[in-house]
């Protein structure tokens, strides 16, 4: 069953412990993956909310959002995920 908080966030899932959300992006190549990291970083800095970004296999980017100081998932995470989803398609 899909978490209702993610109804407008396709591709995102809630962790087993319910404390974070995550999404895996497969980009065209390394430069595209780094461009996505930079685009996410700009939005995260503007929100003062910093995700965990895991770049592996040169083009796979896993984004994990949790509100560390709250000890789990909050509205800030959902807002940043929506910001990421609103990025132009060339970044995703």
N, CA, C and O atoms as a MOPAC input file, in Angstrom:
PM7 MOZYME 1SCF
protein

 N      0.83700 1    -1.18100 1     0.00000 1
 C      0.00000 1     0.00000 1     0.00000 1
 C      0.88500 1     1.24900 1     0.00000 1
 O      1.88400 1     1.31900 1     0.71700 1
 N      0.50300 1     2.22200 1    -0.81000 1
 C      1.26700 1     3.45100 1    -0.92900 1
 C      0.92400 1     4.39900 1     0.21600 1
 O     -0.23600 1     4.52400 1     0.60800 1
 N      1.93200 1     5.05300 1     0.73600 1
 C      1.72300 1     6.02300 1     1.79200 1
 C      0.97500 1     7.23000 1     1.21800 1
 O      1.41900 1     7.78600 1     0.21300 1
 N     -0.13000 1     7.64900 1     1.81000 1
 C     -0.91400 1     8.76600 1     1.27000 1
 C     -0.14600 1    10.08400 1     1.19600 1
 O     -0.49100 1    10.95000 1     0.39200 1
 N      0.87600 1    10.24800 1     2.01200 1
 C      1.67300 1    11.47600 1     1.96400 1
 C      2.46300 1    11.58000 1     0.67100 1
 O      2.91800 1    12.66400 1     0.30700 1
 N      2.63200 1    10.45800 1    -0.02900 1
 C      3.43700 1    10.44300 1    -1.24500 1
 C      2.58900 1    10.43000 1    -2.51400 1
 O      3.11200 1    10.18800 1    -3.60200 1
 N      1.29600 1    10.68600 1    -2.39200 1
 C      0.40500 1    10.58300 1    -3.55300 1
 C      0.82300 1    11.50300 1    -4.69500 1
 O      0.58500 1    11.17500 1    -5.85700 1
 N      1.43400 1    12.63600 1    -4.39800 1
 C      1.87500 1    13.57200 1    -5.42900 1
 C      3.37900 1    13.48200 1    -5.69700 1
 O      3.95600 1    14.35700 1    -6.34200 1
 N      4.00800 1    12.41100 1    -5.19300 1
 C      5.45900 1    12.24000 1    -5.33700 1
 C      5.75800 1    10.86900 1    -5.95400 1
 O      6.19300 1     9.95700 1    -5.25200 1
 N      5.52900 1    10.72400 1    -7.24700 1
 C      5.76200 1     9.42700 1    -7.88500 1
 C      7.22200 1     8.99800 1    -7.77600 1
 O      8.13600 1     9.80700 1    -7.93400 1
 N      7.42000 1     7.72500 1    -7.50600 1
 C      8.77500 1     7.19100 1    -7.41200 1
 C      9.38300 1     7.26800 1    -6.02600 1
 O     10.42200 1     6.65600 1    -5.77600 1
 N      8.76500 1     8.00300 1    -5.12300 1
 C      9.27200 1     8.13000 1    -3.75700 1
 C      8.65900 1     7.04300 1    -2.89500 1
 O      7.51800 1     6.63300 1    -3.11000 1
 N      9.42500 1     6.57800 1    -1.91400 1
 C      8.90900 1     5.57100 1    -0.98300 1
 C      9.34900 1     5.90700 1     0.43300 1
 O     10.35900 1     6.57400 1     0.65700 1
 N      8.55700 1     5.42400 1     1.37700 1
 C      8.86600 1     5.61500 1     2.79400 1
 C      9.72200 1     4.45000 1     3.25800 1
 O      9.46300 1     3.30400 1     2.89100 1
 N     10.73600 1     4.73100 1     4.05900 1
 C     11.60300 1     3.68100 1     4.59300 1
 C     10.80600 1     2.74600 1     5.50400 1
 O      9.71700 1     3.09200 1     5.96100 1
 N     11.35200 1     1.57800 1     5.75700 1
 C     10.67800 1     0.57800 1     6.59800 1
 C     10.39200 1     1.11800 1     7.99400 1
 O      9.37800 1     0.76700 1     8.59800 1
 N     11.27900 1     1.97000 1     8.51300 1
 C     11.05600 1     2.51000 1     9.86200 1
 C     10.18200 1     3.76700 1     9.86200 1
 O      9.86400 1     4.30400 1    10.92300 1
 N      9.79300 1     4.23600 1     8.66200 1
 C      8.91700 1     5.40000 1     8.55600 1
 C      9.58000 1     6.73200 1     8.83000 1
 O      8.89800 1     7.75000 1     8.94400 1
 N     10.91200 1     6.74200 1     8.94000 1
 C     11.61200 1     7.96600 1     9.32300 1
 C     12.20100 1     8.75100 1     8.15800 1
 O     12.74900 1     9.83600 1     8.35700 1
 N     12.09400 1     8.21500 1     6.94600 1
 C     12.64700 1     8.92400 1     5.80200 1
 C     11.88400 1     8.52900 1     4.53700 1
 O     11.14400 1     7.54600 1     4.50200 1
 N     12.10100 1     9.34200 1     3.50100 1
 C     11.60900 1     8.98700 1     2.17700 1
 C     12.80500 1     8.95900 1     1.24800 1
 O     13.82000 1     9.61000 1     1.49300 1
 N     12.66800 1     8.19700 1     0.18400 1
 C     13.80200 1     8.06800 1    -0.73500 1
 C     13.33000 1     7.87900 1    -2.15100 1
 O     12.20900 1     7.44200 1    -2.41200 1
 N     14.23100 1     8.22500 1    -3.06900 1
 C     13.97900 1     7.98000 1    -4.47700 1
 C     15.30500 1     7.74700 1    -5.16900 1
 O     16.31200 1     8.37700 1    -4.84700 1
 N     15.29000 1     6.83800 1    -6.11600 1
 C     16.46900 1     6.53200 1    -6.92000 1
 C     16.26000 1     7.10000 1    -8.31700 1
 O     15.24200 1     6.84300 1    -8.95900 1
 N     17.22300 1     7.86400 1    -8.77300 1
 C     17.21100 1     8.41100 1   -10.13700 1
 C     18.31800 1     7.73800 1   -10.92800 1
 O     19.43600 1     7.58800 1   -10.43400 1
 N     18.01500 1     7.33400 1   -12.14800 1
 C     19.01200 1     6.82000 1   -13.09500 1
 C     19.15600 1     7.87700 1   -14.17300 1
 O     18.23500 1     8.10000 1   -14.95900 1
 N     20.30800 1     8.52800 1   -14.21100 1
 C     20.53900 1     9.61600 1   -15.14800 1
 C     21.26100 1     9.12400 1   -16.39400 1
 O     21.73300 1     7.98800 1   -16.44100 1
 N     21.34200 1     9.98300 1   -17.39900 1
 C     21.97400 1     9.62500 1   -18.66700 1
 C     23.46700 1     9.34900 1   -18.50100 1
 O     24.03100 1     8.52700 1   -19.22400 1
 N     24.09900 1    10.02200 1   -17.56900 1
 C     25.53000 1     9.84300 1   -17.35700 1
 C     25.98500 1    10.60500 1   -16.12300 1
 O     25.17800 1    11.16500 1   -15.38200 1
 N     27.29800 1    10.61100 1   -15.92200 1
 C     27.87600 1    11.23800 1   -14.74300 1
 C     27.56700 1    12.73000 1   -14.67500 1
 O     27.17000 1    13.23200 1   -13.62400 1
 N     27.74600 1    13.44000 1   -15.78400 1
 C     27.50600 1    14.89200 1   -15.78000 1
 C     26.06000 1    15.20500 1   -15.41800 1
 O     25.80100 1    16.15300 1   -14.67700 1
 N     25.13200 1    14.43300 1   -15.92200 1
 C     23.71400 1    14.64100 1   -15.60600 1
 C     23.45300 1    14.37400 1   -14.12600 1
 O     22.68100 1    15.09500 1   -13.49300 1
 N     24.08600 1    13.35300 1   -13.57700 1
 C     23.90100 1    13.03600 1   -12.15200 1
 C     24.44500 1    14.16300 1   -11.27700 1
 O     23.81400 1    14.54700 1   -10.29300 1
 N     25.60500 1    14.68700 1   -11.63100 1
 C     26.18900 1    15.79100 1   -10.86700 1
 C     25.33800 1    17.05300 1   -11.01900 1
 O     25.19000 1    17.81200 1   -10.06200 1
 N     24.78500 1    17.28300 1   -12.19400 1
 C     23.89800 1    18.43500 1   -12.39000 1
 C     22.67200 1    18.32400 1   -11.48400 1
 O     22.22400 1    19.32000 1   -10.91600 1
 N     22.13500 1    17.11500 1   -11.35200 1
 C     20.99200 1    16.91400 1   -10.46400 1
 C     21.39900 1    17.16100 1    -9.01300 1
 O     20.65900 1    17.80500 1    -8.26900 1
 N     22.55200 1    16.66500 1    -8.60300 1
 C     23.04300 1    16.92400 1    -7.24500 1
 C     23.12100 1    18.42400 1    -7.00200 1
 O     22.68300 1    18.90400 1    -5.95600 1
 N     23.66700 1    19.16000 1    -7.94300 1
 C     23.80500 1    20.61400 1    -7.78200 1
 C     22.45400 1    21.31500 1    -7.72900 1
 O     22.27200 1    22.25500 1    -6.95500 1
 N     21.51200 1    20.86800 1    -8.54300 1
 C     20.17500 1    21.46800 1    -8.53200 1
 C     19.47700 1    21.19800 1    -7.20000 1
 O     18.82400 1    22.08200 1    -6.64500 1
 N     19.61800 1    19.98300 1    -6.69400 1
 C     19.03500 1    19.64900 1    -5.39400 1
 C     19.70900 1    20.45700 1    -4.29800 1
 O     19.04000 1    20.96500 1    -3.39900 1
 N     21.02700 1    20.57800 1    -4.36600 1
 C     21.77000 1    21.32100 1    -3.34000 1
 C     21.29900 1    22.76900 1    -3.26000 1
 O     21.15600 1    23.30800 1    -2.16200 1
 N     21.05800 1    23.39800 1    -4.38800 1
 C     20.60900 1    24.79100 1    -4.39200 1
 C     19.25600 1    24.92400 1    -3.68400 1
 O     19.05400 1    25.83600 1    -2.88300 1
 N     18.34500 1    24.01600 1    -3.98400 1
 C     17.02600 1    24.07600 1    -3.35000 1
 C     17.10600 1    23.72800 1    -1.86300 1
 O     16.43000 1    24.33900 1    -1.03600 1
 N     17.93400 1    22.74700 1    -1.53500 1
 C     18.09200 1    22.34400 1    -0.13400 1
 C     18.67600 1    23.49200 1     0.69500 1
 O     18.21500 1    23.75000 1     1.80700 1
 N     19.67300 1    24.17200 1     0.16500 1
 C     20.26700 1    25.30700 1     0.87200 1
 C     19.23600 1    26.40100 1     1.08300 1
 O     19.17700 1    26.99500 1     2.15900 1
 N     18.42700 1    26.67400 1     0.07700 1
 C     17.40200 1    27.71400 1     0.19000 1
 C     16.39400 1    27.36900 1     1.27700 1
 O     15.84600 1    28.26700 1     1.91600 1
 N     16.14300 1    26.08600 1     1.49300 1
 C     15.19400 1    25.63800 1     2.51400 1
 C     15.87400 1    25.37900 1     3.86200 1
 O     15.20000 1    25.12100 1     4.86000 1
 N     17.20600 1    25.44700 1     3.88900 1
 C     17.98100 1    25.07200 1     5.07100 1
 C     17.61200 1    23.65200 1     5.51200 1
 O     17.38000 1    23.38000 1     6.69000 1
 N     17.56900 1    22.76700 1     4.52500 1
 C     17.21000 1    21.36500 1     4.76100 1
 C     18.11200 1    20.52000 1     3.87000 1
 O     18.10000 1    20.68100 1     2.65000 1
 N     18.88700 1    19.63000 1     4.45900 1
 C     19.97600 1    18.99100 1     3.72900 1
 C     19.78600 1    17.48300 1     3.62100 1
 O     19.84900 1    16.76600 1     4.61900 1
 N     19.55500 1    17.01100 1     2.40200 1
 C     19.31200 1    15.58600 1     2.18200 1
 C     20.60900 1    14.78500 1     2.16400 1
 O     21.70700 1    15.33500 1     2.07100 1
 N     20.44600 1    13.48200 1     2.25500 1
 C     21.55700 1    12.57000 1     2.00200 1
 C     21.50000 1    12.23200 1     0.52300 1
 O     20.46900 1    11.78800 1     0.01700 1
 N     22.61200 1    12.44400 1    -0.16600 1
 C     22.69900 1    12.18200 1    -1.60600 1
 C     23.77700 1    11.13500 1    -1.83800 1
 O     24.92300 1    11.31200 1    -1.42400 1
 N     23.41300 1    10.05600 1    -2.49100 1
 C     24.33600 1     8.94500 1    -2.72200 1
 C     24.48000 1     8.72300 1    -4.21800 1
 O     23.56900 1     8.20300 1    -4.86200 1
 N     25.62500 1     9.11600 1    -4.77400 1
 C     25.90600 1     8.92800 1    -6.19700 1
 C     26.74800 1     7.67000 1    -6.35200 1
 O     27.86800 1     7.59000 1    -5.84600 1
 N     26.20000 1     6.69500 1    -7.05400 1
 C     26.90000 1     5.42900 1    -7.26300 1
 C     26.83100 1     5.02900 1    -8.72500 1
 O     25.97700 1     5.49100 1    -9.48200 1
 N     27.75400 1     4.15800 1    -9.09600 1
 C     27.79300 1     3.62400 1   -10.45900 1
 C     27.72000 1     4.73700 1   -11.49500 1
 O     27.11300 1     4.54600 1   -12.54900 1
 N     28.29600 1     5.84700 1   -11.23700 1
 C     28.50100 1     7.03900 1   -12.05000 1
 C     27.23800 1     7.75800 1   -12.50900 1
 O     27.32100 1     8.90500 1   -12.94600 1
 N     26.08300 1     7.12800 1   -12.42400 1
 C     24.87000 1     7.80200 1   -12.89900 1
 C     23.62100 1     7.50000 1   -12.08300 1
 O     22.52000 1     7.90200 1   -12.46000 1
 N     23.78400 1     6.79900 1   -10.97300 1
 C     22.64700 1     6.47300 1   -10.10200 1
 C     22.69100 1     7.37200 1    -8.87600 1
 O     23.67900 1     7.38300 1    -8.14100 1
 N     21.63700 1     8.11300 1    -8.66200 1
 C     21.58400 1     9.01700 1    -7.52100 1
 C     20.40700 1     8.62700 1    -6.63300 1
 O     19.25400 1     8.64500 1    -7.06200 1
 N     20.72000 1     8.27400 1    -5.38700 1
 C     19.67900 1     8.01700 1    -4.40900 1
 C     19.57200 1     9.24600 1    -3.51400 1
 O     20.56500 1     9.72100 1    -2.96300 1
 N     18.35300 1     9.74900 1    -3.38100 1
 C     18.07000 1    10.89900 1    -2.52600 1
 C     17.29400 1    10.38300 1    -1.32500 1
 O     16.26400 1     9.72700 1    -1.47900 1
 N     17.78800 1    10.67900 1    -0.13300 1
 C     17.12100 1    10.27300 1     1.10400 1
 C     16.83800 1    11.53900 1     1.90200 1
 O     17.73400 1    12.33700 1     2.17900 1
 N     15.56600 1    11.70100 1     2.26400 1
 C     15.14200 1    12.88600 1     3.00900 1
 C     14.61200 1    12.48200 1     4.37200 1
 O     13.75300 1    11.60900 1     4.48600 1
 N     15.13100 1    13.12200 1     5.39400 1
 C     14.65200 1    12.98700 1     6.75800 1
 C     14.99400 1    14.28000 1     7.48700 1
 O     15.93900 1    14.97300 1     7.11000 1
 N     14.25100 1    14.60200 1     8.50200 1
 C     14.55700 1    15.79400 1     9.28600 1
 C     15.33500 1    15.31500 1    10.51600 1
 O     14.75500 1    14.87400 1    11.50800 1
 N     16.65500 1    15.41700 1    10.42000 1
 C     17.53500 1    14.85400 1    11.44100 1
 C     17.22000 1    15.38300 1    12.84000 1
 O     17.15100 1    14.61100 1    13.79600 1
 N     17.02900 1    16.69800 1    12.96000 1
 C     16.81300 1    17.24800 1    14.29800 1
 C     15.43800 1    16.89700 1    14.87600 1
 O     15.22000 1    17.04600 1    16.07900 1
 N     14.51300 1    16.43600 1    14.03600 1
 C     13.19900 1    15.99400 1    14.52600 1
 C     13.16400 1    14.47700 1    14.70900 1
 O     12.21000 1    13.92800 1    15.26100 1
 N     14.21100 1    13.81500 1    14.24200 1
 C     14.28500 1    12.36100 1    14.39100 1
 C     13.40400 1    11.58400 1    13.43600 1
 O     13.06100 1    10.43200 1    13.70100 1
 N     13.03200 1    12.20800 1    12.31700 1
 C     12.21800 1    11.46700 1    11.35900 1
 C     11.60500 1    12.34400 1    10.29000 1
 O     12.04200 1    13.47100 1    10.05700 1
 N     10.61100 1    11.81800 1     9.65900 1
 C      9.94700 1    12.43100 1     8.52000 1
 C      9.04200 1    13.58800 1     8.95800 1
 O      8.23700 1    13.45400 1     9.87900 1
 N      9.19800 1    14.73600 1     8.26800 1
 C      8.34700 1    15.89700 1     8.54600 1
 C      7.89100 1    16.50700 1     7.22800 1
 O      8.26200 1    16.04700 1     6.14800 1
 N      7.09000 1    17.53900 1     7.34000 1
 C      6.63700 1    18.26800 1     6.16700 1
 C      7.77100 1    18.86800 1     5.36600 1
 O      7.64400 1    19.04200 1     4.15400 1
 N      8.87500 1    19.18700 1     6.01500 1
 C     10.04200 1    19.72300 1     5.29900 1
 C     10.54000 1    18.72800 1     4.25500 1
 O     10.92500 1    19.11200 1     3.15100 1
 N     10.52900 1    17.45900 1     4.61200 1
 C     10.99700 1    16.42900 1     3.68000 1
 C     10.06800 1    16.33700 1     2.47200 1
 O     10.52100 1    16.23000 1     1.33200 1
 N      8.78700 1    16.38000 1     2.73000 1
 C      7.81300 1    16.29700 1     1.64500 1
 C      7.89800 1    17.53100 1     0.74800 1
 O      7.75300 1    17.42000 1    -0.46900 1
 N      8.12900 1    18.69500 1     1.33300 1
 C      8.27100 1    19.92100 1     0.53300 1
 C      9.51900 1    19.86900 1    -0.33600 1
 O      9.47300 1    20.26300 1    -1.50100 1
 N     10.64300 1    19.38700 1     0.21500 1
 C     11.85600 1    19.29500 1    -0.59100 1
 C     11.68600 1    18.25700 1    -1.69300 1
 O     12.14100 1    18.47800 1    -2.81500 1
 N     11.05100 1    17.14700 1    -1.40500 1
 C     10.79100 1    16.14400 1    -2.44800 1
 C      9.95400 1    16.75900 1    -3.57500 1
 O     10.22000 1    16.50500 1    -4.74900 1
 N      8.95700 1    17.55900 1    -3.22900 1
 C      8.14100 1    18.22400 1    -4.24500 1
 C      8.97700 1    19.21000 1    -5.05400 1
 O      8.79500 1    19.33000 1    -6.26500 1
 N      9.89000 1    19.91300 1    -4.39000 1
 C     10.79900 1    20.82500 1    -5.10200 1
 C     11.67000 1    20.05700 1    -6.09400 1
 O     11.88100 1    20.50600 1    -7.22000 1
 N     12.16800 1    18.91100 1    -5.67400 1
 C     12.99900 1    18.08500 1    -6.55700 1
 C     12.17400 1    17.61600 1    -7.75400 1
 O     12.65000 1    17.64700 1    -8.88900 1
 N     10.95000 1    17.18600 1    -7.50400 1
 C     10.08900 1    16.72000 1    -8.58400 1
 C      9.72100 1    17.84500 1    -9.54800 1
 O      9.42200 1    17.58900 1   -10.71400 1
 N      9.74100 1    19.08100 1    -9.07000 1
 C      9.40400 1    20.22200 1    -9.92300 1
 C     10.57700 1    20.67600 1   -10.79100 1
 O     10.41600 1    21.54800 1   -11.64500 1
 N     11.75000 1    20.09100 1   -10.57700 1
 C     12.91300 1    20.44100 1   -11.41300 1
 C     12.61800 1    20.09700 1   -12.86400 1
 O     11.86700 1    19.16100 1   -13.14000 1
 N     13.20000 1    20.84100 1   -13.79000 1
 C     13.01900 1    20.50300 1   -15.19500 1
 C     13.44700 1    19.05800 1   -15.48300 1
 O     14.34400 1    18.51700 1   -14.83700 1
 N     12.79300 1    18.46500 1   -16.45200 1
 C     13.04000 1    17.04100 1   -16.77900 1
 C     14.52300 1    16.76100 1   -17.06900 1
 O     14.99400 1    15.66200 1   -16.77700 1
 N     15.25800 1    17.70400 1   -17.62300 1
 C     16.66500 1    17.43200 1   -17.94700 1
 C     17.51100 1    17.19100 1   -16.71700 1
 O     18.60100 1    16.62800 1   -16.82200 1
 N     17.03300 1    17.60700 1   -15.53800 1
 C     17.73800 1    17.33200 1   -14.29900 1
 C     17.36000 1    15.98200 1   -13.72000 1
 O     18.06400 1    15.47900 1   -12.84500 1
 N     16.26100 1    15.37100 1   -14.18200 1
 C     15.78700 1    14.13000 1   -13.58500 1
 C     15.76200 1    13.04400 1   -14.58600 1
 O     15.38800 1    11.91600 1   -14.26400 1

